[in-house]
Amino acid sequence: MQEGKIFTLKEAADITGQSTKTLQRKVKEGKLKPVWGKKIEHFEDRELDIYMKTPEYKNRRNK
């Protein structure tokens, strides 16, 4: 598996075609891992860096 890459929440939303709220929910559910280990409730900032496994989250707008 490829190394994950660090994106801001906004960049991740652009890449996946999902909303920032959806990605925040996925972080909360443990599907995506935030770079630092605070609880998701503290991530009000949309520039939150999240860790995404790049192969799993390809651009879904083209499907």
TASULBEL-V566054 format. One record per residue. N is the residue number from 1. PHI is phi in whole degrees, 0 to 359 (* if undefined). PSI is psi in whole degrees, 0 to 359 (999 if undefined). NEAR is the number of other C-alpha atoms within 12 Angstrom. Layout:
N,PHI,PSI,NEAR + N,PHI,PSI,NEAR
//
This chain:
1,*,143,7 + 2,291,159,10 + 3,294,146,11 + 4,288,162,18 + 5,235,150,22 + 6,266,126,22 + 7,236,154,28 + 8,285,163,24 + 9,301,320,35 + 10,295,316,24 + 11,298,317,24 + 12,298,320,35 + 13,295,319,29 + 14,295,318,19 + 15,292,315,25 + 16,274,345,26 + 17,75,16,21 + 18,254,163,22 + 19,280,160,20 + 20,296,327,28 + 21,294,320,21 + 22,299,316,19 + 23,293,322,36 + 24,298,320,34 + 25,296,319,22 + 26,295,324,24 + 27,297,316,29 + 28,298,321,21 + 29,283,351,14 + 30,90,7,17 + 31,282,327,18 + 32,244,149,30 + 33,250,122,28 + 34,294,153,33 + 35,294,321,22 + 36,247,158,16 + 37,269,38,18 + 38,276,163,16 + 39,287,152,18 + 40,298,334,26 + 41,300,334,14 + 42,278,352,14 + 43,268,74,25 + 44,277,336,15 + 45,284,128,16 + 46,287,350,21 + 47,271,13,19 + 48,310,128,31 + 49,279,125,30 + 50,240,161,37 + 51,254,122,29 + 52,237,137,31 + 53,285,115,21 + 54,300,321,20 + 55,295,328,15 + 56,289,331,18 + 57,242,67,25 + 58,279,170,18 + 59,296,116,17 + 60,266,357,16 + 61,292,336,13 + 62,276,356,8 + 63,274,999,7
//
